[in-house]
Structures are given as structure tokens and as C-alpha cells.
Amino acid sequence: MTVAKKTPAALGFRMPAEWEPQEAVWFSWPHNLKTWPGYFRPIPAKFAEIVAHVSRFEEVHINAAHALHKRAWSLIKKAGADLTKVTLFDHPTNDAWCRDHGPIFVKNDKTSEVAVTDWEHNAWGGKYPPYDLDNTIPPKIAAALGLRRFEKKMIMEGGSLDVNGAGLLLTTESCLLNQNRNPSMSKTEIEQALRDFLGVHTIHWLGDGIIGDDTDGHIDDMTRFFSADGIVTVLENNKRDKNYPILLENLERLHALRTPAGQKFKVVALPMPKPCWCDGQQMPASYANFLVINGAVLMPAFRQPKRDAEAAEVLGACFPGREIIPIDCLELVWGLGTLHCISQQQPK
């Protein structure tokens, strides 16, 4: 493993779109009771269920302290996973949000080399210390897989951005420009870092994130690419809901965007679930927090048969040829995130 001096983009690397071929999906095994205060009990089995679904289609890699391996393996086996496709790594973590503390993988199309970009993690603006173990995950994964590692001393979370694999990146001002992330960096400097390390050329900015999102507005709860020129975005139809004006402004910004060819994007509306509450707090429940894997899309469901079915139909049209797999995430979202937040794809 080497730490390179040249930027990934200068060396020909880019972040592939999520629908491109994957080698594996990474998770960090849940163990922090404070993440689901008073509601932790069903969470490990839910992770095991998700691992089992992914293992039908591709490899699953899991970060977990060695002391957790026996229990995790027992639950994963009970969930019916393909055990030949599951690997546990002795990688202790503080928390379970692999999308944000894990590496963001990049690939060189000419050489087929896959590498790791290693950003700093500060638990969404210092909200949930400690996070020292989480910061060791990208270098540990790079070492375990023998991959080149590109280190960037900048706070960045995988859930704060989404790419189309062809040079475009979506993010939000409320997160990336938040003073609790990189107060010494200008918007121009942040954009340049994204270009240098993820191989993109154009950054499209949206505004605020959804209500209940403690990440200050991650894009993966709101708006996602489904093709090079296609964007799926959640909309709230209830004008009295606090998400209504946020998502309407978001839609207006999306309609104003143009592709590199000067065309409008294909913007597809995805319904929001009815508000989900826990202990008087509105949860960031969103169908946009889906995970694309080889041959399938895992979609969060919230025990709302009509809305869940509508969302599955929309995503089915966005990803033809892939199986849409709804997964009950009502208990998972009590930790303020669902399927995309707990996972990180490794490209093939």
C-alpha cells in the first residue's frame, strides 16, 4: 500500500456510479447502543437480514471488532445469507455508518485499478464523539485489500454526495458548506477537492436536507442519479409538512440544471413516506436512501403499504432489469439513517 502524491483525477481515477459493476458492499457492524437509544435490540438482526439480501448478488465485507464476530456470524447465518460471500474483518469502529466513515472507492478505467480515497470523518460536525476508530477504517480497508490509498485532510462523508459516473456530482450547501465541517475552506476549494479526488468535473448544488436529518442535509436522503442524465428526487405532497417547501425548492433547482450537452435532466419524482416519529422526533425516513447493487435495488420501506408500493414502482422504472427489494427500515431509521447510510459499495 502506498500513499500517492498526485491526485486521483490526475492519475486517471474516477468515482463510478453506484449502478456500475460492484465487487462488494461494505458494512460496519452495529454495536453502539447510543445510536439507537432504547431501541437497539432489533438492529443487529436487521443488519444480518440486509447482509443476506446483498449476498444473493455479490460479496459482503463487514468491519467489526473481533469480539463481535461470533454473534454477528450467528445472526448472518440465521438470516440465510450465502456464507461463502460474507467476510468479517477485524476492524473496530465507533459506529455503524459505513457510508460516511468508510472509504470512497475510485477506479482507473484504463488500468482497471481500484483505489481508496481516505477523507477525514468528524461525526457530522462533532455531534457524536468519539470517532477515532471510524477514522481508521479507510486505511485499514486499503491495507486489507492491498489497494492504493489517496489521503485528503478534509471532512467528507459519502452520504453527502452522489455521482453519475460521467463527471457530475450532486451535493447540498447545507452540508458541505457547513462551518462545522471545513470552516477554513471556500466553496471553490471544496469543489476543487471533489474534482481532484473523485474525478468529477461539474458539481451541482442543492439547498437544505430533509427534516430530522442530523447530518445537516445529506443528498442520499433526498436526490440521487439513476442514469447519466436521470435524477430521482423525493417530493412531499402535504403542504403543511415541513419538508414541503424544502423539497419544492430542491425540485426547482433540479429543473434549472443542465447536462454537459445543455439538455434538461430527466427528473423523476419519488414520494415521501408519511412522517415517521420516535419519541416525539420526526425521523429522516426517505425512499431516496436506497442502495443499488449488482442486479437489484434495496429500498427502505416503512410499513406504509401504499406509499412503499408507489416508491418501489418508481424505482423499478428508474432501474429496469434490477429486482426491487423493499426492506422494512422503520426500526433502522430510529438511528437516523437507513440502507444507503450503512453501506459503501466497492467497484469491480
N, C-alpha and C positions, 0 to 999 in steps of 0.2 A: 504493500500500500504506500502510495506517495501523495504528498500534498503539493499540488501543482501551483505554479506562479501565474501562468497565463489563464485568462478567464475561460470558462467552458465554451462560451459562444465563439471566442477567437479560435478555439481548437475544433470547432465544428459540432458541438453538442447542443441539443435542444431538449426541452421537456415534451415528451409525447403526449398526445391527447389520451384521455382515460379509455377511450374505446379502441385504441391500438393494442396489438397483442401483448399480453402480460405473462411474465414468468411466475409471479407470485403476488399474493396480497399479504401485507404485514399487519399484525395487531399487537397491542400491548395489553397483557392480561390484567383484568381489573382486580384491585385489592385495596384501594383507598376508600375506607368507609365514609370519609368526609365528602366524597364526590357524589354519593347518593345517601345523604344523611337520613338515617332511619329507614331507608328503602333499598339497602344494598343486597339483601338476601337473594332475590331472583336474578341478579345481574350476571354472575359467573355462568350460570346455566344458559342465559340469553346469549352471551358471547360464544359459548360452545355451540349453540344452535346455528349462529351465523357462520362460525368456522365450518360446520358441517355442510352448509349450503355452498360455501365457496369451494370446499374440497371436491365437490362434484365436477368442478370445471377447471381447477388449477391448484397449484401448490399454495399452502398456507404457512407463513412463518410467524412465530409468536415470540415477542420479548417478554420474559418473565424471570424473576429471581428463582434460583434453583429450588428454594423451599416451596414454591408454588407449583412446581411441575407435576407432582404426583396427583394433586387434586384437580389441576387443570386437565391433565390427560384422562383422568377418570370421567370427567364431565363431557369431554370431547368424544370419548368413546361411546358414552351413553347416548349422546346426541346423534350417533350414527354417522360420524364423519368417516371419510376414506382415510384411514390412519397412515396409509403409505404416502399421503400427500401433505401430512402435517409434521412440522418440525418446531420443537421448542428450543429457544436459545436462552442461555443463562445471562440475560441482560436485565438487571433490576431497573425498575422505573419508579417514579413518584406517582404517576397517574396513568390513565388508560387512553389518552387522546393521541394516538399514533399519527394521525393526520398532521398534527401540529408540532409534536416533538420529534417525529421520525424524519428521516432524510427525504428530500425531494429528488427523485431519480431523474437523470438526464441520459440521453443516448446520442451517440455519433452514428449517423446513418451510413457514412462511407465505410467505417471500420466495424460497425455493429457493437462497439464498446459501450457498455452501460456504466455509468459513474454515479457518485453520490454528491449532491450539494448539501453542505452542512452549515445551516444557519443557526443563529442564537435563539434560544427559547426563554421567555421570561414569564410564562404562565399568564398570558393575555394582559400584560401591563402590570405584572407583580401582584395579581389578585390572589393567587393560591400558592404561596411558598410552602415547602421548599420545591425547587425544580432542578436541583443539581444533577440528580440521576437521569432525568429526562434529557438533559443536555449531552449526556454521554452516548445516547442511542445512535445518532448518525455515525460517529466514528467507530462504534462497536459493530454496527451492521456492515460498514465498509470493510473492516478488518475480517469479519466472519466470512464475507463473500469474496474477499480479495479484490475489491473494487477501488478504483481511483477515487480520491475524495477532494472536493473543492470546498475550502472553508471560507465563509463570509461572516465577518464580525458585524452582523446586523440582525435585529429582531425580525423574524419572518415565520409565519405559520402557514402550513399547507392549505388549511381551510380558508385562508384569506384570498386565495387566487384560483382562477380556473383558466385553462388554456385550450385552444383548438388544435394544437399541434402544428399549426401552419403560420406561427408568428404572432398570433393575437392572444392577449391576456385580459381577463376581466377581474376587477377588484373594487373595493369601496374606499371612499375617502375617510369614512368614519373609523375604519380600522387602520389602514396603512399610514394615514396622516395623523393618527392619534399621538398626542405628546407622551403617552405612556409607553410608546414603542421605540422610536428613533428620533428623539427631540432635536438632535444636532443635525439631522439630515433634511434637506429640502425635498420637495416633490420631484424636482428634476433629478436629484441624486438617487432617490428611491427608484425612479423609473429606469435610470441607467444601470442600477444594480440588478434589476429584474431582467433587463436586456442581456447584460454580461453573463449572468449565471443560469438563466433559463432559456436563452436562445430565442427570445421573442423580439419583435420589432415595434409593435404597437400595443400600448396599454390603454384600455377603455375603463374609465372611472364611473362608478355609480355612487349613490349618496350614502344613506343610512341603511343599517341592517334591520332585521325584524325584532319585534318586541320580545323580551325575555332572553335574548342572545347576549351572554356575558362576555363574548369575545370582542365586543364593540362593532359587530357587524360583518361577520364572515360571509363571503359571497356564496359559499356552498349551502347556505340555508335559504338562498334567495334566487340566484340566477346562474344557469350553467350552459355551457356549449353542449350541443348534441351532434354537431357536424361542423365542418369548417366555416359555414355561413349560417348555421342554425343555432338559435338560443332559446332555451325553455326557461320561463320565469314564473314565479308564483304570484297570484293575484288574490286579493281579498275583496269579496263582493259586498260584504256588510259595511256600509258607510259609517256605522257607529264604532267599528273596530279600529283600534289604534294603528293597526297595520295598514289600513286602507290608504291613507294619504302617502305613507312611505312607499308602498308598492306601486301606487299610481305614478308617483314622480319617477320611480325607477323605470316603469314602462315607457314614460315619455322620453327619458334619456336613451333607452334602447332603440326607440323608433328614430331617434335623431342620429344614431350611429351609422356608419357606412363601412362596407367591406373594403379591402385594399383595391378592389376593382371599381369602387364607387357605388356599389349597389346597396340597397337596404338589406339588413339581415332578416332571415325568416324567424320571426318571433312567435313562439308558441306559448299560450297561457296554460299554467298548471294551477289547479285550485289549491287553496289553503285548507287544511283541516279546520274544523271548528275548534275554538280555543281549548287548549288542554291546561288544566290547572293542577298545582300541587302545593298544598299548604298556603293557599291564597296567592300564589305567584303564577303568572302566566308563563308557560314553558315555550321554548322556541321550537315548537312542533312544525315541521315543514316537509312536504313531499320532495322538495328540491335536494334534500340530503341523501339522495340515492347514491349507490355505488355501482359503477359499470365494471363488469368482469368479462372474461372470455365467454361469450355465448349467453350472457344473462345480465340482467339489471336487478340488483337487490333494492327494493323500495320500502322505505319506512311506512308502516300502517299504524293507525291509531284507534282501532275498534270503532270506526265510523264507516259501516259497510258501503253506503252510497258514495261518500267522498273518496274512500280508499279505492273503490272500483273506478271512479272517474279518473283519478290520478293514474292508476295502472293503465287505463285505456290511452291516456295522453302519452305516457312514456313508451307504451307499446308502439305508437305511431312514430315517435321520435327515434326509436331503436328497433327498426324492423329486423326480424330474424333472430332477435335475442329473447330469451324467456324472461318475462317479468315476474319476479318473485316477491310478493308482499311479505314483510316480516313485522310482526307485532312489536312496536317500539315504544308503547305507552310508558312502560316502566323505565326503559333505557333513557328516554328523554327527560326523566326526572333528574338526570345528571347534567342536563342542558346540552345534549348532543345526541346524534343517532349514528346511522350506518357509515356515512362518509367521514364523520368526525373521528371514529375509532379505527379507521383503516388507512393504509397507504399502499398504492399499487407499485409494483416493481416491473418495469417494462421488459419484454423479451429481447 
